[in-house]
């Protein structure tokens, strides 16, 4: 790339569920270099989903070193860096050394029994904009304090650090070991007040989590310090889904859908906190002057439902390749990972509404349509709350499937755009790190809606079946 000499670039670090990535993007948002490292996910027993916190940290060090080497070899100047992480994943570590004391408990983990907090649920939702759920951080942090001897010992000796995964990574990746986290990740612990954007004493007391164990809250756009070994200023840190919303700059009249292991449907609401049950209220970005808030819908069974079908329903690669040709798919009761919004229920076990002799392509089609249907259930609520919506933008693994995108357009009645560059989280955190005020290139494939009577009928029956479940 001799033509890239002296180009100023942005380093984007994206620590996801299944891989860590480091990308270099130029000032128009074009990806010049990308390196990833796959990660392990452990399920020691039902409801327990863990990752090795040290493995997550080391994977980022490996991909970052590759990015720095690439920049040196190609004459690129890295002007700043951003870090995006899994939201709701938590860590515990020693303040004295930065060493993890326990596995990182994944956002997918539901081990925490929150029954004792049920009477506080309404107050927690008023403060945070989130529902009381074991998916969020507070219950997991409480579980570590109650069940992990090393965590308890560190608490007793004054050496305990607890917080979102982002805070553990910042502590170990940034010079001087800052004990800090960003608003977006702090919010998903159920311990941050959405209005004050700081730890709420009432919330921390509910879960009996001492504030000295928690990192300082800072804006998403903030001078976090220089990355170790590179001297590069880290100027943004945030959650993966919030960053994905900003992958192509300010979203304006667009609802963003990021469909990976789960599917997250977000509409920004500007500087106003908008509360519309059963949707979640949150923020996608903040700086020293304020925050950009959002409404969010959650579908747990997106890529996770595909993995379920591959493991339990006999769907192989050929089935996924031909699902679009199935004229009248059956229905799949998609409770994989539990029902997110607008139901917020565990639901029955995932079930195909046909006999076991259904061919694999028909099963695959049922699973894919169930994801479309659950996204649509959230879109109806979001469009009612944010009346200016004119189009949808989809990123994530499922965005690569043309038939999926087309059915989403057909059922929503809105155009769906799929950016040619689908590294949404990395692009969004890079945009924030660079100042959040420049234009990104936005070449995209567009799917125009068409009337599909059969699809609408299946959606109606799907809603009835899920509501009954």
N, C-alpha and C positions, 0 to 999 in steps of 0.2 A: 504494500500500500504506500508507495512512494508519494502519492498525491496527498497523503494524510499528514505529511511532515508539518510540525508546528501547529497542528490542530489542537484546540483546547477541548477537553472532554470531561464528562462527568462519570464517576464510578458509582454504580448502583449495586448494592448488596441485598440480595433477596433470600432470606432464610425461610424456606417453606417446609411443609409437612414431609414431603418425600425427597426433597433435594435442596441444596444451597447453591445459589448462583451468584456470579459476579459478571456484570456487564459494563462495557464502556460505550457511552452514547455521545454523539457529537451535539452541537448546539441546536440542531434541528430535530433531535430525538431519534436519529438514525443509529441503530446498533452496529458498532464497529467490531466488537469482540464479545463473546459469550462463553463462559465456562461453567459447568455445573458438576456437582458431586452428589451421588445418590445417598440416601440415608435410610437407616433401619427404623422400623416402627414395631414396638413390642406390645403384645397383648397377653400378659401373664395370667389373667383370669377375666371372666366376663365383666365388662364395665371399666376395666383398667386398661388404659392406653398410655404407653410411656415412650420416651426417647432418652438416649444417653446425652445428657447436657454437654459433656466433654466432646462427644462426637459432633454435635451441632456446632460448637465453637471451633473445633479444629477444621471442620469442613469449610467454614467461612475463611479461615486463615489460608487454607490451600487454594481456594478459588481466587481470593484476593491477591495472593502472591502471583498467580498466573496473570491476572489483570495488570498488575504493576510491571511484570516482565514484558508483557505485550506492549504496554505503553512505552517502555524504554526502548524496545527494539524498533518501534515504528515512529519514534520521535513525537509522541503525543504528550501533551501536558495535562495532567489531571487537576482541574481547578477546584473540585469539591467532591464530596461523597454523600450518599444517603443510604440508610439501612431500613429495610422493611422486614417485619417478622410476623410469624403466626400470632394472631390475637388469641387470648384466653389460655395459652400455654404458659405454665409457671415454672419457676426454678427456685431452689434454695442453695445458698453457697456460703462459704466462709469469708467474712470481710477481710480477714488478715491475709488470705492467700488467693482468693478468687476461685478456689477449687469447689466444684459442685459437691453438695452433701447428700444428694438424692437424685433419682431420675427426674428429668423434666416431665411433668404431667401434662399430656397433650390436651389441646382444645377438644379432642374427641372423647376424653376421659370423663366418665360419669360416676366415679366411685363415691363421691361425697353424698352423704345422706343429709338432706337439708330440711327434713321434716320438722326439726326443732325450730327452724327459722320461718316457717310458713306464716305465722301471725305477723311477721315483719315484712312480708312480701310486698304489700302495697306501699309501704314507706320506702323500701329499697327501690321500687320502680319509680316513685316520684323523684327520688334523689338522682338516680342513675339513668333513667330512660330504658332500663333493661329489666327483664323478668328474673325472678329468683330461679336460678338454674344451676345444676352441677357442672354444666359446660363452662361456666365462667370461673374466674380465678379464686374467689374468696373461699369457697368450699374446699378447693384443692389445697390451698395454703393451710386451712384449718386441719385438713386431714394429715398433712405432713407433720404439723406440730403435735398432733395426737398420736401418730403411729410410727414415726421415724425417729429412732433413738439418736442418730447423729444430729438431726435438726433440733431436737429438744435439748441436747447437750450444748449446742452452739448458742441456743437462746439463753440457757442458764449462765453461760460464760461471757455473754455479751458479744459474741462473734458471729451472730446470725444476720444474714441478708436474705430477704424474701422479696419476690416481685415477679412481674411479667418476664417472660423469656428475654424481651428486649433489654431489660435492665441488667441481667446477667451478661449478655453479650457486650453491652456498652462498657460494663465494668472491666471486662477482659480485653476488649479490642481498642479502647481509647487510652491514650497516655494519661497517667495519673490515677487510673482506676476510679473514675467518677461514679458516685452512687446516685444514679439518676435514671429516670424513665420519661417517656413522652406521654402526652395527654391521651392519645388514641389507644395505646396499650394499657395505660393505667385505668382507663374507663372500663375495660373489659374484665376487671377484677371484681366489680360490684362494690368497690371501696372508694371510688372517686365521685364526687358530686359534679354532675354535668354542668351546672351553672358556675360554680366557683373554680372548676377545673383543678381541684386539689383533693387530697384525702379528706374524707368527711369523718369527724370524730365520732358521730353517731354510728356510722356504718362500721368503722373499725372496732367500735365497742361491741356491736352486735356479734361480730365474728371473733372477738377477743384476740385481735391482732395488733400488737403494739406498733405505733408509728415509727419507732426507732429501728424496727426491722425493715421498714419500707423505704424505697428510694425517693429522692426528691422528684416532684412532678415538674416537667418543663414542656414548653410548646413543641409541636411536631417540627416546626422550623426553628432551629435554635443552634447556637454554637456549642456543640457537645464536646469539642476538643479535637485534637489530631489523632488519627489512626496510628497505632503502634507500627513502627517499621517503615512508614511511608511519609509521615509528616503531612498527610492530606487532611484538611479540615472536614469533619463530619458535620454537615449543616442541616440535616434532616433525619428524623427517625420516626417511624410510624407503623401502623398496622397494615397488613397486606391488602385487605379489602378496601380500606380508605384510600390507599395509594393507587389501587387499580382504577378507582373512579376518576382519578386525575391523569390517567395514562396519556390522554390526548389534550391536556390542558383543562381549563375550567369547563365543566360539563354543560352548563347552560340549560337548554330545554331537553336534555337527554337523560334517560334513566339508564344506569349502567348495570349490566349483569356480568358477574364473573363466575363462570361455571367450571369448577374443578372437582375436588373430592366432594365438596358441598357447593351449592349455588347461592350466591348472595346478590340481592337485588337492592340497589341503593339509588335514592334521589336526594340531591342536596337541597337544603332549605335556607341557604345563606347564613346570615348572622342570627337567625331566629331558631330557638329550640321548638320544634313542632312535635306534639304528642298525639299520636293516633293509634290507639289500641286496635288490633293486637300487634301492630308493627313496633319495632324498636326505634328509639331515638339515640343518636350518637353524634360523633364528629368525625370528619375525614381529615381535617387539617387545622392547625392553629399556629399563631405566631405571637409576638409581644403585644400586638394590638387587638387580638380577638380570635375568633374561631369560625370555621365553616361547618355547620351542622348538617345532619342528614336524617332521613327516615330509611329504615332497612328492613327487608324481609329475608327470611332464612329458609333454605331448603337443605336439609341434612343429606338426603339421598340423591345426590347427583352422580358424580363419578363413583361414589361409594355404592350406589345401587347397581351400576354396571359391574363393579367388582363382585357384588353379591350374586348377580345373575351368572357371571362366569364360573363362580365357585359352586353354586348350589342348583342352578337351573340349566346347565349344559349349553350355555351360549358361547360358541367359539368365535374365532375371527371371521369365519364365513358368515355367521349369523349377523354380526354387526355390519358387515359389508353390504348385506342385502336387505336389512330391515326396512329401508325406505320403499321397497317394492311390495310390501304387505298392504293389501287394499283395505282391509278392515281388521286392525289389530284388536286383540282382546284387551282387557283392563288388568293392570298390575297395581295392587294395593301397596304403594311405596311407603312403608314405614321404616325403611332402612335408616338407622341412626335415630329413630324417633321422629315424630311429626313436628316440624318447626312451625313457623307462622303460616297461615293464621290460626292453626289448631292448637299448637303447644301441648301436645299429648304424646304419650309413649305409643299408643296404638297397639293393634294386634301384630302378630308376626307378619312379615312381608308375605304376600300371597298373590298368586296368579289366579284370575277369575275364569279359568278354563281347566279342562282336565289335563292330566300330566302328558297326554299324547300330543300336545300342541308343538308344532315344529319350532326349532330354535330361532329362525328368523322372526316368527310371530311373537315369541317370547321377548326377543330383543326389541321389537317394535313396541310392545306393551311397556317395557321398561323405559325406553326413550320418550314415549308419549307421556308417561307418568311424570317425568321430570319437567316436560313442557307444561303440563297441567298445573303442577305445583308452583312453577314460576308465574304462570298466569293468575293463579289465585292471589299472589302477592301484588302483581301488576295492577289488578283491579283496585286494590286498596291504595296503592301509591298514586295512581293516576287520579283518583278521587281527591287525594290530599294535595297533590301538586298538579294543578289543572293546566299548566303550561307545557306539559310533555308533548313532544312532537315526534320523537323517535327513540328507539332502543339501541344500545351499543353492547355487543357481547364480546367477551374475551374469555380466556381459559381453555382447557382441553376440549370441552364439548363444542366450542366455537368452530372447530375445524370441520364439523359435520354439516354439510350444506342442507341436508334434509331436516336436521334439527333446527337450524336457523330459519328455514322457510316455514316450518310449522309454528314456530314461535311468532313469526310475522303474521301468519294466517289467523292464529287464534287471538292475538292481541289487537289486530287491525292497525298495527303501527309498523312503519318501515324498520328493519333491523340492519344495522351496519356492523360489519366485522372488519376491524382494522387489519391491514396486511401484516403489521407487526403486532403480534398478540402477547408479547411479554409485558402485560399490563402493569403488574405490581412494580417491576423494575423501572419501567418508564415513568410511572407516577411518582415514585420516590426520587428519581433523578430530576424530574421537573420541579419538585418541591425544593430539593437541595440547591438547584440552580437559581432559585429565587421565586419560582411560581409566577413569572410574569412574561415568559417568552412563548412564542408559538411553536408547536410541535408539528411535524409532518403528519398528515392524516389520510393517507391513501387507504381506501376501504372498499370491500365488496358490499353491495346493497341488496337486500332481499325485500321486495315489495309485497304487501299483503294481498292475499286472494281469498275469496269466500270458499270455505270448505265445510259443507253441511255435515259430512260424516265426522270430521274432527270435532266440531262444536257439539255434536250429539254425544260423542264419547266423553268429552270434557264434562258435560252435564251429568252423565252417569258416574263418572269418576268422582265428582264432588259429592254426589249422593252416597257412594260407597265409603268414601273416607269419613264423611260426617257420621255415618252409622258406626264406623269403627272406633 
